[in-house]
Amino acid sequence: MGYLRFNQAKLIICFLTLTFLTYYVFQAKCETGKKYVVQLAASKGPIYIPHFSRPHNITDSIIEFKPEFWYHQVAGNFSNYKVASDYAFKIAQNTKLKNVSVRVIGDSQTIQPHKTPGPVLAPVLFEDIVKNSPPSELAVKKTDNINRNKPDLTKEEKDRKKPGNLLAKLLFGNRGTENFRNVLLDFGESNLPRNLQELYAGIVEISLAYPVILIFIVFILFFIFNILLVFLILNYTIRKKNYREKYMKVYGKMYEDIIMSYMFGMCNWDKALLKIKKIKRKTNRRILISILLNFHENLKGEINNIIPEIYVNLGLHNDSFKSAGSIFDYRKIQGIRELTYLYPKGAMGIIPGLINDKNDHVRSEAQTAFIRLNPDNPFRFFDILVKPFTRWTQLSAFHLIRLYQLPVPEFVKYLESKHFNIRNFSLRMITYFQQLENVSDIFKMLDSKAEITRFLTYRAINDLRLYEGKELIKSRFGGETEKNKIEIVKALRNIGITDDLEFLGKIISDGSVSLKIEACRTMYFMNHESRDKILQMNEINNGRLQFYIAHITDPRN
């Protein structure tokens, strides 16, 4: 069974077809049970019908009724809105009345005639009023055929039986809904061509008669409003962004030229200060700080010492202090970085208070700033550290030591720290910087409960070639994890001797595949005796180690 394929043209045609079918179906249902009359006038009190009809030369029957507060004078009986509209247009032309309009009345809606100086009419149904009317549908005759068997209905019962949109009644009320309908119809009659007035009136009636249609129209209007709102917001943000970029580019170029002129002695400070425009604006001060940070990073030598002077003279350090004390973490980080590079003296006063900040990023920035500002003892903050020393901060600290050639402390003294991440960092630094002092303290780390700490200790013993720790790590092999066992076997490759071949042979015989591969590699590359030993073991085992040996000797591994 093939799939139905639609292109844009087919989808549009299908949508229009469904729309028109829906409209005509609802229109047919809406037309059923509705009658139209033409309202000639409305007054706050009753009027004498003959006195009203003679001056305007109206020969058709006129009925006066009061649905709520006003008295309405109506004429005609129509089942089609277009016919009623044509009749209203004819009346308006012949009589010059200004407020002629079409009103909708259901089959069960009661017209309550009121007493006038003329004949008295009892309450009748609209169906009874138009009984015996001429087939021309242009006049409604008065009748005395009253449905006397039906009891009078209260106003609430009439409202409940009155057809209409429950949603509209809840929103506007009965009177408000009727006024809303009349306003919409009057708008169509006043602003639309006559060939579109019938279509417009039908849409209004359907919308007010069926809640689904009204909700659908409301959603369409809401969707259009959202599109317009999004468009306006996007347009505003794009304009704002472009303006901000242009603003920063213009003032950034101007400030760079002025500061460069001052630093190279082409003008004095007073003259440079006069040229720096709009210095009190927050945006301009941010531009100045970014320029000074850029100069500090790229300019070296004596000229670099002028940058903090400019920073303080312009009072920009006060902005950085405010940022460092902000409730927003990104502002804190921004303030710490600015003070660290442009005002180190001021930064030293706030950095210790942020070493244990609850936010990882703020804490990391404060700790790296402390290392940068304390070259003599960069890791003194370990003594007051309560929060974790994150891996990212460890990498940043290592980078700062190498970048600024900071003196390397003795990391052995930090192996007793209560923070396991400080101990792990110290083991890594001991291994990298080849610190062989107090080796016994390194061996103590094998008693740690953390697997990663023991792993780093085995690696330190291997990389530092601590031969005195060989028997210690062999004794701990049985109780270690798979990862640490592999690290012990790797260490024996560098610190092991011929006496350790029996130990490695047992691993090859009974260990896992990963341990067998690593033990074969250790024996193969330890020395000539060990290599001969593993080849001999391969022959004894009928070539069972052949694949392991091929794997470890492959240069790709």
C-alpha angles and dihedrals in degrees: 000000000000125000122250110248121205128188125194095268093052092048092051092049092049092048093050091047093052091046094053093043090051091048096050093044092051091042091055091049092045092050091054112092096014132110130189128217131180116242110215100180145343129213139177091237137031119277134204105258098211091051089052098044101044099060090049094043093235111163097174120096115270124203125198120206138163115218096173125333107338131063112237125202110205138173138188137035118237135165093195127062095215093056090048090049092051090050091049090050090051092049091048091052095047099042103029089226110161102204102052110141142156119255128194120229124178126224093255097041113117123223109208109204115208131217115271132171086268128061119332117240124200122218109287138173118251089241090058092046093057095043112123090016117152116266090243087081089216099109137041115209125210115250137187095208096117124179094237097166094068116084119237113267124225120240092255091052090049090051091049092050094043109106116238146102113309090201091054091048091052091050101039107011126235096291093041091051091051092048090047091053092049092048091052093048092047089051091053093048092049101043109024130074115257093248089060098041094082092051091046093048091050091052090050092050093047092048093052094042099051122048092205092059092047091049090048091052091046090052091049091052091045090050091050090048090051092050091050091046093050090047092051092047092049091047091050094047093047091050091046092049093048091047092049093049092049091045093051092045094052097045093039091057091046094049092047092054093048095048093045090051091052095045092051093047098250091128138011125249097259092054092046091050091054091053094052102092128200092009092157094062114100094225092052092049090053089052091052092050092050091050092051091048089051091050091047091054097046105032121073136182130035094333089064090066091064093063097072088047092056090045092056096039091056091049092238091137088071089060090051092050089053090050092050090053095047123122089231115087096215090054090051091053090048092051093047092051094048094049093045094057103029105029110022094166092059093043092059089065096058105029097079090056091056098046090095099035115154092236114080094215095050091045091049092050092049093049094049089046089053090053090048094049097043107053093160095058107007097169099048089114088073086082093062099032114123102159122068121283098231126218091243091055090049090055091046091050092050090049092051092050091055097038098051096029092237118186110266113235125214102271093191090083090061093057088088093058118128090228111084091205090058089051091049092048090050091052090052092049092046089053095046097045093039095234105179098175118120096007090176089068089058092053089053089066089071087076092061118120091220113093093209091054092053089045092054089047092055088048091050091051089051098045095041091046093232098179092178089067096057098095090043095057092043090055091053095048096096096054098044132099122257092259094052092044089058090050091052091052089049090052092054089059089068104028100028128104137196091282089066095061093090090054091051091045091059090052090052091051101044108016131099122270092264092050092046092053092049093045091050090050091050093049093044095052102031097085142311094277092053091048091052089047095056092046089051090050089052092055093047090051092049094251097309090137093050094098092047091051091047090051097051094044093051106106090219088067 
